[in-house]
Structure formats: structure tokens, C-alpha cells
Amino acid sequence: MAPTAGSTVPAAAARWEDVAVTSAGWLRDFWRRRQLNQWSARDTYPARLRRKYASEDERDRDGARLTQHGYRVVDETDSGATINVAPEQNVYLRVGPSSMPYDMPLAVVFYERDPRSTGRR
């Protein structure tokens, strides 16, 4: 349901409105947010992170969250697009190919945290 003129969007709905339409995108975003909240609560952050992203939006959202917690991008490998690497269909099988696509991530990003950072900025 789209907001109409003069109406307001609840904060919870606005927070999830940019998340990818796929359930996998939503789950990845939820998992990354949950991990970061746990590290923040315990004040124990890993020194180096490796994250795989399937879209630029995921990379931007997660990168912004990590930057708030003292991480910076150290290395980034960008494939340019999501590449479907599903194997060729086996003509000898009676059962059709798997419906699960094999997609490579758009980007792999390495983050490093400054040891002097204290929690959330």
C-alpha cells in the first residue's frame, strides 16, 4: 500500500522500504543488521570483514552502517553485474534441472576497523 498525500509512513515500514524485493535480499539485510547490533552490544568487533553483495543497494546500505561503526573499505572486487553460473542442463536426466539459480555476487568488499574506534559514532 503506497502512502497517499498527507499521510505518513510508519518508521518500521520506511526502514524496510528500500530492501530488495526478494526474500533473500531481505534476509541478508536482516542478518547483517543483526550481526552488527550484536557486535555493538558486546563491544567486540572483528578487525576485518569480507562481505558479498548481490546489488549496489545492499552494498550502499551495509557500507553506511559499517562506516558508522568505524569500518572502512580496504579492497573491493566488482564483477560489474550478477552473473548466472548455472550448469548446463543434463539431457540424460529424467528430472529437470534445479530451479535454484546460481548467481555470483555483484561485489566482494573487504572492510577493516580502526582499533581506536569506540562503538557507534
Phi and psi in radians as a Rosetta constraint file:
Dihedral C 1 N 2 CA 2 C 2 CIRCULARHARMONIC -1.480 0.35
Dihedral N 2 CA 2 C 2 N 3 CIRCULARHARMONIC 2.506 0.35
Dihedral C 2 N 3 CA 3 C 3 CIRCULARHARMONIC -1.185 0.35
Dihedral N 3 CA 3 C 3 N 4 CIRCULARHARMONIC 2.515 0.35
Dihedral C 3 N 4 CA 4 C 4 CIRCULARHARMONIC -1.711 0.35
Dihedral N 4 CA 4 C 4 N 5 CIRCULARHARMONIC 2.981 0.35
Dihedral C 4 N 5 CA 5 C 5 CIRCULARHARMONIC -1.044 0.35
Dihedral N 5 CA 5 C 5 N 6 CIRCULARHARMONIC 2.280 0.35
Dihedral C 5 N 6 CA 6 C 6 CIRCULARHARMONIC 1.571 0.35
Dihedral N 6 CA 6 C 6 N 7 CIRCULARHARMONIC -0.195 0.35
Dihedral C 6 N 7 CA 7 C 7 CIRCULARHARMONIC -1.651 0.35
Dihedral N 7 CA 7 C 7 N 8 CIRCULARHARMONIC 2.808 0.35
Dihedral C 7 N 8 CA 8 C 8 CIRCULARHARMONIC -1.998 0.35
Dihedral N 8 CA 8 C 8 N 9 CIRCULARHARMONIC 2.627 0.35
Dihedral C 8 N 9 CA 9 C 9 CIRCULARHARMONIC -1.666 0.35
Dihedral N 9 CA 9 C 9 N 10 CIRCULARHARMONIC 2.253 0.35
Dihedral C 9 N 10 CA 10 C 10 CIRCULARHARMONIC -1.011 0.35
Dihedral N 10 CA 10 C 10 N 11 CIRCULARHARMONIC 2.623 0.35
Dihedral C 10 N 11 CA 11 C 11 CIRCULARHARMONIC -1.031 0.35
Dihedral N 11 CA 11 C 11 N 12 CIRCULARHARMONIC -0.714 0.35
Dihedral C 11 N 12 CA 12 C 12 CIRCULARHARMONIC -1.098 0.35
Dihedral N 12 CA 12 C 12 N 13 CIRCULARHARMONIC -0.711 0.35
Dihedral C 12 N 13 CA 13 C 13 CIRCULARHARMONIC -1.209 0.35
Dihedral N 13 CA 13 C 13 N 14 CIRCULARHARMONIC -0.704 0.35
Dihedral C 13 N 14 CA 14 C 14 CIRCULARHARMONIC -1.139 0.35
Dihedral N 14 CA 14 C 14 N 15 CIRCULARHARMONIC -0.592 0.35
Dihedral C 14 N 15 CA 15 C 15 CIRCULARHARMONIC -1.149 0.35
Dihedral N 15 CA 15 C 15 N 16 CIRCULARHARMONIC -0.674 0.35
Dihedral C 15 N 16 CA 16 C 16 CIRCULARHARMONIC -1.671 0.35
Dihedral N 16 CA 16 C 16 N 17 CIRCULARHARMONIC 0.012 0.35
Dihedral C 16 N 17 CA 17 C 17 CIRCULARHARMONIC -1.168 0.35
Dihedral N 17 CA 17 C 17 N 18 CIRCULARHARMONIC -0.532 0.35
Dihedral C 17 N 18 CA 18 C 18 CIRCULARHARMONIC -1.476 0.35
Dihedral N 18 CA 18 C 18 N 19 CIRCULARHARMONIC -0.218 0.35
Dihedral C 18 N 19 CA 19 C 19 CIRCULARHARMONIC -1.111 0.35
Dihedral N 19 CA 19 C 19 N 20 CIRCULARHARMONIC 2.527 0.35
Dihedral C 19 N 20 CA 20 C 20 CIRCULARHARMONIC -0.920 0.35
Dihedral N 20 CA 20 C 20 N 21 CIRCULARHARMONIC 2.586 0.35
Dihedral C 20 N 21 CA 21 C 21 CIRCULARHARMONIC -1.146 0.35
Dihedral N 21 CA 21 C 21 N 22 CIRCULARHARMONIC -0.536 0.35
Dihedral C 21 N 22 CA 22 C 22 CIRCULARHARMONIC -1.229 0.35
Dihedral N 22 CA 22 C 22 N 23 CIRCULARHARMONIC 2.635 0.35
Dihedral C 22 N 23 CA 23 C 23 CIRCULARHARMONIC -1.186 0.35
Dihedral N 23 CA 23 C 23 N 24 CIRCULARHARMONIC -0.519 0.35
Dihedral C 23 N 24 CA 24 C 24 CIRCULARHARMONIC -1.137 0.35
Dihedral N 24 CA 24 C 24 N 25 CIRCULARHARMONIC -0.705 0.35
Dihedral C 24 N 25 CA 25 C 25 CIRCULARHARMONIC -1.113 0.35
Dihedral N 25 CA 25 C 25 N 26 CIRCULARHARMONIC -0.728 0.35
Dihedral C 25 N 26 CA 26 C 26 CIRCULARHARMONIC -1.119 0.35
Dihedral N 26 CA 26 C 26 N 27 CIRCULARHARMONIC -0.759 0.35
Dihedral C 26 N 27 CA 27 C 27 CIRCULARHARMONIC -1.138 0.35
Dihedral N 27 CA 27 C 27 N 28 CIRCULARHARMONIC -0.734 0.35
Dihedral C 27 N 28 CA 28 C 28 CIRCULARHARMONIC -1.079 0.35
Dihedral N 28 CA 28 C 28 N 29 CIRCULARHARMONIC -0.771 0.35
Dihedral C 28 N 29 CA 29 C 29 CIRCULARHARMONIC -1.105 0.35
Dihedral N 29 CA 29 C 29 N 30 CIRCULARHARMONIC -0.756 0.35
Dihedral C 29 N 30 CA 30 C 30 CIRCULARHARMONIC -1.074 0.35
Dihedral N 30 CA 30 C 30 N 31 CIRCULARHARMONIC -0.806 0.35
Dihedral C 30 N 31 CA 31 C 31 CIRCULARHARMONIC -1.098 0.35
Dihedral N 31 CA 31 C 31 N 32 CIRCULARHARMONIC -0.783 0.35
Dihedral C 31 N 32 CA 32 C 32 CIRCULARHARMONIC -1.140 0.35
Dihedral N 32 CA 32 C 32 N 33 CIRCULARHARMONIC -0.718 0.35
Dihedral C 32 N 33 CA 33 C 33 CIRCULARHARMONIC -1.116 0.35
Dihedral N 33 CA 33 C 33 N 34 CIRCULARHARMONIC -0.737 0.35
Dihedral C 33 N 34 CA 34 C 34 CIRCULARHARMONIC -1.123 0.35
Dihedral N 34 CA 34 C 34 N 35 CIRCULARHARMONIC -0.780 0.35
Dihedral C 34 N 35 CA 35 C 35 CIRCULARHARMONIC -1.005 0.35
Dihedral N 35 CA 35 C 35 N 36 CIRCULARHARMONIC -0.837 0.35
Dihedral C 35 N 36 CA 36 C 36 CIRCULARHARMONIC -1.121 0.35
Dihedral N 36 CA 36 C 36 N 37 CIRCULARHARMONIC -0.678 0.35
Dihedral C 36 N 37 CA 37 C 37 CIRCULARHARMONIC -1.127 0.35
Dihedral N 37 CA 37 C 37 N 38 CIRCULARHARMONIC -0.680 0.35
Dihedral C 37 N 38 CA 38 C 38 CIRCULARHARMONIC -1.150 0.35
Dihedral N 38 CA 38 C 38 N 39 CIRCULARHARMONIC -0.779 0.35
Dihedral C 38 N 39 CA 39 C 39 CIRCULARHARMONIC -1.081 0.35
Dihedral N 39 CA 39 C 39 N 40 CIRCULARHARMONIC -0.693 0.35
Dihedral C 39 N 40 CA 40 C 40 CIRCULARHARMONIC -1.142 0.35
Dihedral N 40 CA 40 C 40 N 41 CIRCULARHARMONIC -0.742 0.35
Dihedral C 40 N 41 CA 41 C 41 CIRCULARHARMONIC -1.120 0.35
Dihedral N 41 CA 41 C 41 N 42 CIRCULARHARMONIC -0.650 0.35
Dihedral C 41 N 42 CA 42 C 42 CIRCULARHARMONIC -1.550 0.35
Dihedral N 42 CA 42 C 42 N 43 CIRCULARHARMONIC -0.218 0.35
Dihedral C 42 N 43 CA 43 C 43 CIRCULARHARMONIC 0.994 0.35
Dihedral N 43 CA 43 C 43 N 44 CIRCULARHARMONIC 0.668 0.35
Dihedral C 43 N 44 CA 44 C 44 CIRCULARHARMONIC -2.241 0.35
Dihedral N 44 CA 44 C 44 N 45 CIRCULARHARMONIC 1.771 0.35
Dihedral C 44 N 45 CA 45 C 45 CIRCULARHARMONIC -1.833 0.35
Dihedral N 45 CA 45 C 45 N 46 CIRCULARHARMONIC 2.486 0.35
Dihedral C 45 N 46 CA 46 C 46 CIRCULARHARMONIC -1.189 0.35
Dihedral N 46 CA 46 C 46 N 47 CIRCULARHARMONIC 2.570 0.35
Dihedral C 46 N 47 CA 47 C 47 CIRCULARHARMONIC -1.248 0.35
Dihedral N 47 CA 47 C 47 N 48 CIRCULARHARMONIC -0.568 0.35
Dihedral C 47 N 48 CA 48 C 48 CIRCULARHARMONIC -2.384 0.35
Dihedral N 48 CA 48 C 48 N 49 CIRCULARHARMONIC 2.425 0.35
Dihedral C 48 N 49 CA 49 C 49 CIRCULARHARMONIC -2.190 0.35
Dihedral N 49 CA 49 C 49 N 50 CIRCULARHARMONIC 2.562 0.35
Dihedral C 49 N 50 CA 50 C 50 CIRCULARHARMONIC -2.140 0.35
Dihedral N 50 CA 50 C 50 N 51 CIRCULARHARMONIC 2.075 0.35
Dihedral C 50 N 51 CA 51 C 51 CIRCULARHARMONIC -2.125 0.35
Dihedral N 51 CA 51 C 51 N 52 CIRCULARHARMONIC 2.443 0.35
Dihedral C 51 N 52 CA 52 C 52 CIRCULARHARMONIC -1.902 0.35
Dihedral N 52 CA 52 C 52 N 53 CIRCULARHARMONIC 2.332 0.35
Dihedral C 52 N 53 CA 53 C 53 CIRCULARHARMONIC -2.145 0.35
Dihedral N 53 CA 53 C 53 N 54 CIRCULARHARMONIC 2.452 0.35
Dihedral C 53 N 54 CA 54 C 54 CIRCULARHARMONIC -1.682 0.35
Dihedral N 54 CA 54 C 54 N 55 CIRCULARHARMONIC -0.194 0.35
Dihedral C 54 N 55 CA 55 C 55 CIRCULARHARMONIC -2.618 0.35
Dihedral N 55 CA 55 C 55 N 56 CIRCULARHARMONIC 2.807 0.35
Dihedral C 55 N 56 CA 56 C 56 CIRCULARHARMONIC -1.156 0.35
Dihedral N 56 CA 56 C 56 N 57 CIRCULARHARMONIC -0.604 0.35
Dihedral C 56 N 57 CA 57 C 57 CIRCULARHARMONIC -1.088 0.35
Dihedral N 57 CA 57 C 57 N 58 CIRCULARHARMONIC -0.750 0.35
Dihedral C 57 N 58 CA 58 C 58 CIRCULARHARMONIC -1.063 0.35
Dihedral N 58 CA 58 C 58 N 59 CIRCULARHARMONIC -0.785 0.35
Dihedral C 58 N 59 CA 59 C 59 CIRCULARHARMONIC -1.090 0.35
Dihedral N 59 CA 59 C 59 N 60 CIRCULARHARMONIC -0.759 0.35
Dihedral C 59 N 60 CA 60 C 60 CIRCULARHARMONIC -1.142 0.35
Dihedral N 60 CA 60 C 60 N 61 CIRCULARHARMONIC -0.801 0.35
Dihedral C 60 N 61 CA 61 C 61 CIRCULARHARMONIC -1.102 0.35
Dihedral N 61 CA 61 C 61 N 62 CIRCULARHARMONIC -0.855 0.35
Dihedral C 61 N 62 CA 62 C 62 CIRCULARHARMONIC -1.199 0.35
Dihedral N 62 CA 62 C 62 N 63 CIRCULARHARMONIC -0.667 0.35
Dihedral C 62 N 63 CA 63 C 63 CIRCULARHARMONIC -1.076 0.35
Dihedral N 63 CA 63 C 63 N 64 CIRCULARHARMONIC -0.696 0.35
Dihedral C 63 N 64 CA 64 C 64 CIRCULARHARMONIC -1.127 0.35
Dihedral N 64 CA 64 C 64 N 65 CIRCULARHARMONIC -0.739 0.35
Dihedral C 64 N 65 CA 65 C 65 CIRCULARHARMONIC -1.102 0.35
Dihedral N 65 CA 65 C 65 N 66 CIRCULARHARMONIC -0.779 0.35
Dihedral C 65 N 66 CA 66 C 66 CIRCULARHARMONIC -1.157 0.35
Dihedral N 66 CA 66 C 66 N 67 CIRCULARHARMONIC -0.632 0.35
Dihedral C 66 N 67 CA 67 C 67 CIRCULARHARMONIC -1.090 0.35
Dihedral N 67 CA 67 C 67 N 68 CIRCULARHARMONIC -0.650 0.35
Dihedral C 67 N 68 CA 68 C 68 CIRCULARHARMONIC -1.116 0.35
Dihedral N 68 CA 68 C 68 N 69 CIRCULARHARMONIC -0.428 0.35
Dihedral C 68 N 69 CA 69 C 69 CIRCULARHARMONIC -1.747 0.35
Dihedral N 69 CA 69 C 69 N 70 CIRCULARHARMONIC 0.222 0.35
Dihedral C 69 N 70 CA 70 C 70 CIRCULARHARMONIC 1.659 0.35
Dihedral N 70 CA 70 C 70 N 71 CIRCULARHARMONIC 0.172 0.35
Dihedral C 70 N 71 CA 71 C 71 CIRCULARHARMONIC -1.571 0.35
Dihedral N 71 CA 71 C 71 N 72 CIRCULARHARMONIC 2.665 0.35
Dihedral C 71 N 72 CA 72 C 72 CIRCULARHARMONIC -2.373 0.35
Dihedral N 72 CA 72 C 72 N 73 CIRCULARHARMONIC 2.683 0.35
Dihedral C 72 N 73 CA 73 C 73 CIRCULARHARMONIC -1.298 0.35
Dihedral N 73 CA 73 C 73 N 74 CIRCULARHARMONIC 2.225 0.35
Dihedral C 73 N 74 CA 74 C 74 CIRCULARHARMONIC -1.786 0.35
Dihedral N 74 CA 74 C 74 N 75 CIRCULARHARMONIC -0.731 0.35
Dihedral C 74 N 75 CA 75 C 75 CIRCULARHARMONIC -2.617 0.35
Dihedral N 75 CA 75 C 75 N 76 CIRCULARHARMONIC 2.543 0.35
Dihedral C 75 N 76 CA 76 C 76 CIRCULARHARMONIC -2.489 0.35
Dihedral N 76 CA 76 C 76 N 77 CIRCULARHARMONIC 2.248 0.35
Dihedral C 76 N 77 CA 77 C 77 CIRCULARHARMONIC -2.000 0.35
Dihedral N 77 CA 77 C 77 N 78 CIRCULARHARMONIC 2.075 0.35
Dihedral C 77 N 78 CA 78 C 78 CIRCULARHARMONIC -1.983 0.35
Dihedral N 78 CA 78 C 78 N 79 CIRCULARHARMONIC 2.133 0.35
Dihedral C 78 N 79 CA 79 C 79 CIRCULARHARMONIC -1.425 0.35
Dihedral N 79 CA 79 C 79 N 80 CIRCULARHARMONIC -0.205 0.35
Dihedral C 79 N 80 CA 80 C 80 CIRCULARHARMONIC 1.576 0.35
Dihedral N 80 CA 80 C 80 N 81 CIRCULARHARMONIC -0.498 0.35
Dihedral C 80 N 81 CA 81 C 81 CIRCULARHARMONIC -2.918 0.35
Dihedral N 81 CA 81 C 81 N 82 CIRCULARHARMONIC 2.837 0.35
Dihedral C 81 N 82 CA 82 C 82 CIRCULARHARMONIC -1.336 0.35
Dihedral N 82 CA 82 C 82 N 83 CIRCULARHARMONIC 2.225 0.35
Dihedral C 82 N 83 CA 83 C 83 CIRCULARHARMONIC -1.918 0.35
Dihedral N 83 CA 83 C 83 N 84 CIRCULARHARMONIC 2.201 0.35
Dihedral C 83 N 84 CA 84 C 84 CIRCULARHARMONIC -1.436 0.35
Dihedral N 84 CA 84 C 84 N 85 CIRCULARHARMONIC 2.069 0.35
Dihedral C 84 N 85 CA 85 C 85 CIRCULARHARMONIC -1.975 0.35
Dihedral N 85 CA 85 C 85 N 86 CIRCULARHARMONIC 0.560 0.35
Dihedral C 85 N 86 CA 86 C 86 CIRCULARHARMONIC -1.112 0.35
Dihedral N 86 CA 86 C 86 N 87 CIRCULARHARMONIC 2.429 0.35
Dihedral C 86 N 87 CA 87 C 87 CIRCULARHARMONIC -1.186 0.35
Dihedral N 87 CA 87 C 87 N 88 CIRCULARHARMONIC 2.752 0.35
Dihedral C 87 N 88 CA 88 C 88 CIRCULARHARMONIC -1.091 0.35
Dihedral N 88 CA 88 C 88 N 89 CIRCULARHARMONIC 2.609 0.35
Dihedral C 88 N 89 CA 89 C 89 CIRCULARHARMONIC -1.196 0.35
Dihedral N 89 CA 89 C 89 N 90 CIRCULARHARMONIC 2.332 0.35
Dihedral C 89 N 90 CA 90 C 90 CIRCULARHARMONIC -1.472 0.35
Dihedral N 90 CA 90 C 90 N 91 CIRCULARHARMONIC 2.019 0.35
Dihedral C 90 N 91 CA 91 C 91 CIRCULARHARMONIC -1.266 0.35
Dihedral N 91 CA 91 C 91 N 92 CIRCULARHARMONIC -0.243 0.35
Dihedral C 91 N 92 CA 92 C 92 CIRCULARHARMONIC -1.559 0.35
Dihedral N 92 CA 92 C 92 N 93 CIRCULARHARMONIC -0.165 0.35
Dihedral C 92 N 93 CA 93 C 93 CIRCULARHARMONIC -1.392 0.35
Dihedral N 93 CA 93 C 93 N 94 CIRCULARHARMONIC 2.445 0.35
Dihedral C 93 N 94 CA 94 C 94 CIRCULARHARMONIC -1.376 0.35
Dihedral N 94 CA 94 C 94 N 95 CIRCULARHARMONIC -0.520 0.35
Dihedral C 94 N 95 CA 95 C 95 CIRCULARHARMONIC -1.592 0.35
Dihedral N 95 CA 95 C 95 N 96 CIRCULARHARMONIC 2.451 0.35
Dihedral C 95 N 96 CA 96 C 96 CIRCULARHARMONIC -1.159 0.35
Dihedral N 96 CA 96 C 96 N 97 CIRCULARHARMONIC 3.020 0.35
Dihedral C 96 N 97 CA 97 C 97 CIRCULARHARMONIC -1.187 0.35
Dihedral N 97 CA 97 C 97 N 98 CIRCULARHARMONIC 2.833 0.35
Dihedral C 97 N 98 CA 98 C 98 CIRCULARHARMONIC -1.103 0.35
Dihedral N 98 CA 98 C 98 N 99 CIRCULARHARMONIC 2.479 0.35
Dihedral C 98 N 99 CA 99 C 99 CIRCULARHARMONIC -1.434 0.35
Dihedral N 99 CA 99 C 99 N 100 CIRCULARHARMONIC -0.115 0.35
Dihedral C 99 N 100 CA 100 C 100 CIRCULARHARMONIC -1.387 0.35
Dihedral N 100 CA 100 C 100 N 101 CIRCULARHARMONIC 2.054 0.35
Dihedral C 100 N 101 CA 101 C 101 CIRCULARHARMONIC -1.319 0.35
Dihedral N 101 CA 101 C 101 N 102 CIRCULARHARMONIC 2.622 0.35
Dihedral C 101 N 102 CA 102 C 102 CIRCULARHARMONIC -1.863 0.35
Dihedral N 102 CA 102 C 102 N 103 CIRCULARHARMONIC 1.721 0.35
Dihedral C 102 N 103 CA 103 C 103 CIRCULARHARMONIC -1.904 0.35
Dihedral N 103 CA 103 C 103 N 104 CIRCULARHARMONIC 2.354 0.35
Dihedral C 103 N 104 CA 104 C 104 CIRCULARHARMONIC -1.457 0.35
Dihedral N 104 CA 104 C 104 N 105 CIRCULARHARMONIC 2.661 0.35
Dihedral C 104 N 105 CA 105 C 105 CIRCULARHARMONIC -1.203 0.35
Dihedral N 105 CA 105 C 105 N 106 CIRCULARHARMONIC 2.693 0.35
Dihedral C 105 N 106 CA 106 C 106 CIRCULARHARMONIC -1.185 0.35
Dihedral N 106 CA 106 C 106 N 107 CIRCULARHARMONIC -0.726 0.35
Dihedral C 106 N 107 CA 107 C 107 CIRCULARHARMONIC -2.567 0.35
Dihedral N 107 CA 107 C 107 N 108 CIRCULARHARMONIC 2.610 0.35
Dihedral C 107 N 108 CA 108 C 108 CIRCULARHARMONIC -2.093 0.35
Dihedral N 108 CA 108 C 108 N 109 CIRCULARHARMONIC 2.128 0.35
Dihedral C 108 N 109 CA 109 C 109 CIRCULARHARMONIC -2.131 0.35
Dihedral N 109 CA 109 C 109 N 110 CIRCULARHARMONIC 2.345 0.35
Dihedral C 109 N 110 CA 110 C 110 CIRCULARHARMONIC -1.823 0.35
Dihedral N 110 CA 110 C 110 N 111 CIRCULARHARMONIC 2.272 0.35
Dihedral C 110 N 111 CA 111 C 111 CIRCULARHARMONIC -2.015 0.35
Dihedral N 111 CA 111 C 111 N 112 CIRCULARHARMONIC 2.608 0.35
Dihedral C 111 N 112 CA 112 C 112 CIRCULARHARMONIC -2.302 0.35
Dihedral N 112 CA 112 C 112 N 113 CIRCULARHARMONIC 2.478 0.35
Dihedral C 112 N 113 CA 113 C 113 CIRCULARHARMONIC -1.853 0.35
Dihedral N 113 CA 113 C 113 N 114 CIRCULARHARMONIC 2.359 0.35
Dihedral C 113 N 114 CA 114 C 114 CIRCULARHARMONIC -1.212 0.35
Dihedral N 114 CA 114 C 114 N 115 CIRCULARHARMONIC 2.150 0.35
Dihedral C 114 N 115 CA 115 C 115 CIRCULARHARMONIC -1.087 0.35
Dihedral N 115 CA 115 C 115 N 116 CIRCULARHARMONIC -0.323 0.35
Dihedral C 115 N 116 CA 116 C 116 CIRCULARHARMONIC -1.472 0.35
Dihedral N 116 CA 116 C 116 N 117 CIRCULARHARMONIC -0.146 0.35
Dihedral C 116 N 117 CA 117 C 117 CIRCULARHARMONIC -1.168 0.35
Dihedral N 117 CA 117 C 117 N 118 CIRCULARHARMONIC 2.457 0.35
Dihedral C 117 N 118 CA 118 C 118 CIRCULARHARMONIC -2.089 0.35
Dihedral N 118 CA 118 C 118 N 119 CIRCULARHARMONIC 1.770 0.35
Dihedral C 118 N 119 CA 119 C 119 CIRCULARHARMONIC 1.018 0.35
Dihedral N 119 CA 119 C 119 N 120 CIRCULARHARMONIC -2.569 0.35
Dihedral C 119 N 120 CA 120 C 120 CIRCULARHARMONIC -1.462 0.35
Dihedral N 120 CA 120 C 120 N 121 CIRCULARHARMONIC 2.446 0.35
